[in-house]
């Protein structure tokens, strides 16, 4: 069984939530365009001024996403 990797992009400021939501649209477009699998695309609101957009992918696909999309950080799980 492959590990899942969560790739994250942080957005700050009064428009963080809207920007993060918009970023998820592009994450999904990229996955579909490149015919790549993913498990989940969503946002996490840490507070009104810090929102994170993320995509969860299989470890085997992580480098493709990482190299093309330049996430701010990643987590296992």
N, C-alpha and C positions, 0 to 999 in steps of 0.2 A: 504494500500500500504506500502510495506516494504522500509525502508531507505537503501540506498546503502552506503557501506563503502569502502574506498580506502585504501589498505594496501601498504606501500611503503618501498623500500630498497634503500639506497643511496650508490653510488659508486663514489670514488674519484681517481684522478690521470690521467695520460695520456691515460690509457686503460679503463677509466670509461665507455665510450659509448659501447665498445665491450663487456665488462663484464656485463653491464646492459642488453644488448640485449640477451646475453647468458642466463642470469638469467630468462628472460621471457620464454625461452624454457622450463626450469624446472618448472616454475609456471604452464604452460599449461599442462605439463606431469602430475603433481601432481593432478590437477583438473580432468583430464580425468581418471587417475588411481583410484581416490577416488570417481568417479562419482558425482562430485560436480559442481554446476552451478557457472558461473561467467559472468560478463557483458563485461569486457574489460581487456586486458593485453597489456601493452605498456611501452614505456620509455618517460621520459621528460628530455630534456637537459637544465639544468639551465645555464651552461657555459661549455666550453670544458673539464674542470677538475672536474665537478660535474654533474652526470647523475643519475636519479632515475628510477628504474624499479617499476611498480605497477600493482596491480590486483584490480579490482572493483568487489565486491561481495555483496550479500544481507546480511543485518544485521543478519539474522537468521543463516547464515553459517560462520560468521566472526570468532567465537571462534575456530572452527575447523581449519581454515586457520591460525589464529594467534598462536594457541598452537603448530601446527606442523611446521610452517615455520618461526616463530620468526621475524616478520617484525620490522624494525627500528621505524616505527611510523604508525599512521593511521589517516584518515580524514573522516568526513561525507561528502557524495556527490560523 
